Amino acid sequence: MTDRANAIMSLRTNAEFSLVGSHNLTWYDTEQTQPTDAEIDAEVIRLQAEYDAKQYARDRATAYPSIQEQLDMQYWDSVNGTTTWKDAIAAVKTENPKP
């Protein structure tokens, strides 16, 4: 799906349209008005900025140890009085800070 199609669906939920290429829009929806090119372009930019702002979360998701590894760390931390799990999580958060 193109960025423009995502933008149109964001602007007009459940709209009926077809989009060939990136600019050949045919509007079938009789319930909603067709968004202008300017509205669509602005929404593409907004959606991209929203996606970019969450890059840290995608990076963290791949950097965290698996749930099994985290549970094992927590178990051994409770047995040994260590902070291995907290340290591992803090390291991921430090390496991938929120903007």
N, C-alpha and C positions, 0 to 999 in steps of 0.2 A: 504494500500500500504506500502511496506517495505521501510526502509531507503535506501537500495541498489537500489530499483526501482526508487525512487526519485532522487538518485544520477545519475543513468544512464540517466534518462530523462533530468536532468540538463546538463549533459555532451554532450548528443546527442539528440537534440530537434527532436521530431517526429520520433524517432527511432522505428523500429519494432523488438520486442523481447518478450520473455516470461521468467519469473523468477519463479521457483518453489522452495519454501523454501527461503533461503537467498543466496544460492550460485549456484543453478542449473540454469545457464543462457543459453538460446538458442537464438542465434542471427539470425534474418531473414532479416535484413536490408542489401540491396545490394548497397545502396548509401553512407552509413557511415561505418567507421571501428568500430569494437567492441572495447570498452574501456577495458583496462587491469584491473585486480583485484586491482592493486596498484592505478590506477587512480580512480576507484570506491571508494576504501577505503578512499583515500584522499578527495574526494568530499563529502562523508558521514560526515567526520570530519569537513569540511568547512561549509557544510549546517547546522550541529548541532551548530557550533560556531555562525553562523549568527542568528539562531533561539534563542540561549541562550542570545545573546547580546541585543535582543529586549524584554526581559522579563519585563523590566521596563514599556514598552508601554502597554503590556497586563495587568500588574498590575494596571496601571493608568486607563485604560479603564473601569475596574470594580469598581474602587474607586471613579471616578468622579460622582457627582450628575447627575441625569437624565437631559436631555435637558429642560424638563418642569420646573424642580426645578431651573435650572440655569437661565432660562428666568424670572422666578418669582423673584429670587434674584436680577437680573439686574433691573427689574422694581422697586422693593422696594428700591434698592440702589439709583436709579435716583430720586425717590420721597423723600427719607429720607436723601440723601447725605451721605450714608454709603458705606462701601466697603465689604459687606458680600460676594458677588460673587468672587471678587479678592482674598479675604482671603481664601475662600473654595478651589479655584483652586490652589493657592500657597501652601496650606497645602498638597494637593494631590501630587503636584510636589516635595515638600520637603520630603514627606514620601516615594516616589518612584523616586529617582534621576536617571538621565541618568548616565551610567557608564563613 
